[in-house]
């Protein structure tokens, strides 16, 4: 049964669920489902929420910036739906306090404040709002956060690295997943990025996309350092 705490969460979210089970599923981590012997947890909803969020943000940006290029809009969207940004939004919603975590997972230090966990549950909540309501409900939810962000600073390192590679090397970076590790409910991926067969950086994340983003970030730091050294 939904208690007062979850009523408070719905108030923070700004959406009242018609089917409370949908909300509960969005907040259920696989580690909890394993311990509770249930097959109901939020990974499928996270998958849906990721796609819905991307579409919602694309529409908002298309309307807000009528004269921006497709490339700039793509960069803005990538920044908004990045793991870091979504985890910040999740923290503002205080959603970490409401996640159903398995006991072993919950005992880990700062488990409920982990960026990847918060990002995933935020996407699941988006999926839940879409399933229980509609596209417009998700749009209102996202606009609530975007209206507070007067300026969007682009830190999409994959886009930055691609721009650098094309302008300087006339080639595109290549990403490879070099390692997968961890339990099924907390799988990790290690990505490596190469340019002209030269390793530029590596990164680890709980999805291939996030691992590639961290690899690109490391690559950009290495490239910037190399440029600075050559200029001195």
Backbone torsions as a table, in degrees:
resi	resn	phi	psi	omega
1	UNK	NA	140.4	-179.5
2	UNK	-75.4	123.5	-179.1
3	UNK	-96.2	-174.4	-176.0
4	UNK	-61.2	-33.6	180.0
5	UNK	-59.6	-41.7	-178.8
6	UNK	-75.2	-26.3	172.3
7	UNK	-65.6	-36.9	178.0
8	UNK	-66.0	-40.8	179.0
9	UNK	-61.3	-43.2	178.8
10	UNK	-61.9	-34.8	178.9
11	UNK	-67.5	-40.7	178.5
12	UNK	-64.9	-44.0	179.7
13	UNK	-64.1	-34.7	-177.9
14	UNK	85.3	22.2	178.6
15	UNK	-144.6	129.4	178.1
16	UNK	-99.9	122.1	-176.0
17	UNK	-76.7	136.9	173.2
18	UNK	-77.5	-39.2	178.4
19	UNK	-114.9	104.7	-175.0
20	UNK	-67.8	-22.0	179.0
21	UNK	-63.3	-34.6	179.1
22	UNK	-62.3	-43.7	177.8
23	UNK	-64.1	-44.6	-179.8
24	UNK	-59.8	-40.9	179.5
25	UNK	-63.9	-41.4	179.6
26	UNK	-61.6	-28.2	-177.0
27	UNK	-95.0	0.5	-175.9
28	UNK	-96.4	115.5	177.5
29	UNK	-80.4	152.0	-177.1
30	UNK	-60.7	-32.2	-180.0
31	UNK	-61.3	-36.1	177.6
32	UNK	-70.9	-42.4	-178.9
33	UNK	-61.9	-38.8	179.2
34	UNK	-63.1	-45.4	-179.2
35	UNK	-70.2	-29.7	-178.3
36	UNK	-92.1	1.9	179.7
37	UNK	55.1	47.8	176.9
38	UNK	-128.6	153.0	179.5
39	UNK	-98.9	7.0	-177.3
40	UNK	-96.9	106.4	176.0
41	UNK	-149.5	179.6	-161.3
42	UNK	-94.2	5.0	-174.0
43	UNK	-64.7	-42.0	177.9
44	UNK	-65.4	-38.5	179.4
45	UNK	-68.8	-33.9	175.9
46	UNK	-63.8	-41.7	178.3
47	UNK	-60.1	-45.4	178.8
48	UNK	-65.9	-45.8	-178.0
49	UNK	-60.8	-36.4	178.6
50	UNK	-59.2	-44.9	-179.2
51	UNK	-71.5	-42.8	-180.0
52	UNK	-64.1	-43.4	179.8
53	UNK	-60.6	-42.0	179.3
54	UNK	-61.7	-41.8	180.0
55	UNK	-68.0	-41.6	-179.8
56	UNK	-63.2	-47.6	-179.1
57	UNK	-64.2	-38.9	178.3
58	UNK	-60.0	-43.0	-179.8
59	UNK	-66.6	-42.4	180.0
60	UNK	-62.1	-46.1	-179.4
61	UNK	-66.8	-38.1	178.9
62	UNK	-60.1	-38.6	-179.6
63	UNK	-79.0	-40.1	-175.4
64	UNK	-72.0	-34.2	-176.9
65	UNK	-121.7	78.1	-173.7
66	UNK	-67.5	-15.7	-176.0
67	UNK	-113.6	3.4	179.7
68	UNK	-78.7	151.5	179.5
69	UNK	-74.8	163.8	178.0
70	UNK	-60.5	-38.8	-179.8
71	UNK	-63.2	-44.0	179.8
72	UNK	-67.0	-39.9	178.7
73	UNK	-63.5	-37.7	178.7
74	UNK	-64.9	-40.0	178.2
75	UNK	-65.5	-42.5	178.9
76	UNK	-63.1	-43.5	179.3
77	UNK	-63.4	-43.6	179.8
78	UNK	-59.8	-38.5	178.7
79	UNK	-67.5	-42.8	-177.4
80	UNK	-66.0	-40.7	-176.7
81	UNK	-92.9	12.5	178.4
82	UNK	-67.1	155.7	-178.9
83	UNK	-58.0	-41.3	-178.6
84	UNK	-63.7	-47.5	-177.0
85	UNK	-64.7	-43.2	-179.5
86	UNK	-66.8	-33.9	177.7
87	UNK	-67.1	-34.4	176.1
88	UNK	-65.2	-44.1	177.3
89	UNK	-62.0	-39.5	179.0
90	UNK	-63.7	-39.1	178.2
91	UNK	-64.5	-38.9	178.2
92	UNK	-64.2	-30.5	178.4
93	UNK	-83.8	-8.0	-177.5
94	UNK	59.2	28.7	-173.7
95	UNK	-68.9	-23.5	-179.5
96	UNK	-58.3	-30.9	-178.7
97	UNK	-70.4	-18.1	-173.0
98	UNK	-104.7	-0.6	-177.9
99	UNK	-73.4	137.2	172.7
100	UNK	-85.1	108.2	179.4
101	UNK	-113.5	147.7	173.7
102	UNK	-64.8	154.1	-176.1
103	UNK	-59.1	-43.1	-178.8
104	UNK	-64.8	-37.9	179.3
105	UNK	-71.8	-39.3	-176.2
106	UNK	-69.9	-22.8	-179.5
107	UNK	-75.5	-17.4	-179.2
108	UNK	-67.6	142.4	-177.9
109	UNK	-60.9	130.6	177.0
110	UNK	59.1	24.9	-177.1
111	UNK	-56.8	-43.8	-176.1
112	UNK	-76.5	-6.3	179.2
113	UNK	-111.5	7.7	-179.9
114	UNK	-67.4	131.7	-175.4
115	UNK	-55.5	-46.7	-176.7
116	UNK	-64.3	-39.0	-179.8
117	UNK	-66.3	-45.2	-178.9
118	UNK	-65.7	-40.4	177.7
119	UNK	-61.2	-46.5	-178.1
120	UNK	-62.5	-43.8	-177.0
121	UNK	-71.6	-31.6	176.3
122	UNK	-63.2	-45.1	177.7
123	UNK	-62.1	-37.4	178.5
124	UNK	-65.5	-39.3	178.1
125	UNK	-64.3	-39.4	175.7
126	UNK	-60.0	-45.4	177.6
127	UNK	-61.1	-38.2	-179.8
128	UNK	-66.4	-43.9	178.8
129	UNK	-61.9	-40.5	179.1
130	UNK	-63.8	-44.7	-179.1
131	UNK	-67.5	-40.5	-176.7
132	UNK	-81.4	-30.5	-177.8
133	UNK	-117.2	-107.8	-179.6
134	UNK	-164.5	-179.9	-179.9
135	UNK	-57.4	-41.6	-178.3
136	UNK	-64.8	-33.3	177.1
137	UNK	-65.4	-40.1	177.2
138	UNK	-64.9	-40.4	-179.9
139	UNK	-60.3	-43.8	178.0
140	UNK	-62.4	-40.0	179.8
141	UNK	-62.9	-46.5	-178.8
142	UNK	-69.1	-40.7	-179.8
143	UNK	-61.4	-29.6	178.2
144	UNK	-58.2	-38.8	179.7
145	UNK	-83.2	-41.5	-178.2
146	UNK	-65.0	-31.7	180.0
147	UNK	-65.2	-23.3	179.1
148	UNK	-84.7	-16.6	179.4
149	UNK	-96.9	93.0	-177.6
150	UNK	-69.4	-30.0	-180.0
151	UNK	-133.1	134.3	178.9
152	UNK	-107.4	109.0	-179.7
153	UNK	-88.1	121.6	-175.6
154	UNK	-78.0	118.2	174.3
155	UNK	-126.1	33.6	176.2
156	UNK	-79.2	95.4	-172.5
157	UNK	-69.0	-27.7	177.8
158	UNK	-64.3	-42.3	178.9
159	UNK	-67.1	-41.8	-179.8
160	UNK	-63.9	-42.0	-179.7
161	UNK	-66.5	-39.3	178.9
162	UNK	-63.3	-43.4	178.6
163	UNK	-61.6	-43.3	179.1
164	UNK	-62.9	-47.3	-177.3
165	UNK	-62.1	-41.3	-179.4
166	UNK	-68.6	-39.7	-176.2
167	UNK	-77.6	-36.0	-175.1
168	UNK	-96.3	-43.8	-174.1
169	UNK	-105.6	-5.4	-178.7
170	UNK	54.8	36.1	-179.2
171	UNK	-149.7	166.9	-179.7
172	UNK	-106.1	144.6	176.6
173	UNK	-68.9	152.6	-179.9
174	UNK	-119.9	130.2	-179.1
175	UNK	-106.2	139.0	177.4
176	UNK	-134.0	137.4	173.1
177	UNK	-86.3	112.0	-173.0
178	UNK	-97.5	-15.3	-178.4
179	UNK	-157.6	144.2	170.6
180	UNK	-127.4	134.6	-179.3
181	UNK	-154.8	167.4	179.7
182	UNK	97.8	164.9	179.0
183	UNK	-68.1	161.6	-176.8
184	UNK	-56.9	-35.9	-177.0
185	UNK	-79.5	-7.2	179.8
186	UNK	-147.0	52.5	-177.6
187	UNK	-66.6	139.4	178.1
188	UNK	-119.3	150.0	179.0
189	UNK	-128.3	142.2	174.3
190	UNK	-114.5	124.5	-178.8
191	UNK	-113.5	148.6	175.5
192	UNK	-125.0	143.9	179.5
193	UNK	-119.6	133.7	-177.4
194	UNK	-122.3	150.9	173.2
195	UNK	-136.1	120.0	-174.8
196	UNK	53.6	41.6	178.3
197	UNK	69.1	9.5	176.5
198	UNK	-100.9	129.2	178.9
199	UNK	-70.4	123.9	179.9
200	UNK	-104.1	-30.4	-177.5
201	UNK	-174.6	161.6	176.5
202	UNK	-131.0	153.7	179.0
203	UNK	-153.9	152.4	-178.8
204	UNK	-123.0	138.4	178.4
205	UNK	-155.8	171.5	-178.4
206	UNK	-88.0	10.8	170.7
207	UNK	-149.0	158.6	-179.6
208	UNK	-62.6	-39.3	-179.6
209	UNK	-61.8	-43.8	-178.8
210	UNK	-70.5	-37.1	178.3
211	UNK	-63.0	-40.1	178.4
212	UNK	-65.4	-37.6	179.4
213	UNK	-64.4	-42.5	179.3
214	UNK	-68.7	-34.3	177.2
215	UNK	-65.6	-41.2	178.6
216	UNK	-65.1	-37.5	178.3
217	UNK	-62.0	-45.6	178.6
218	UNK	-63.5	-39.5	179.7
219	UNK	-62.3	-43.4	-179.7
220	UNK	-64.5	-35.7	177.7
221	UNK	-66.3	-40.5	179.4
222	UNK	-66.7	-41.7	180.0
223	UNK	-64.5	-44.9	-179.3
224	UNK	-62.5	-41.0	179.3
225	UNK	-64.7	-41.4	-179.7
226	UNK	-64.5	-39.9	178.6
227	UNK	-65.1	-42.4	179.8
228	UNK	-62.6	-39.9	-178.8
229	UNK	-68.0	-35.2	-179.9
230	UNK	-72.6	-25.0	-178.8
231	UNK	-86.5	-10.3	-179.1
232	UNK	-98.7	NA	NA
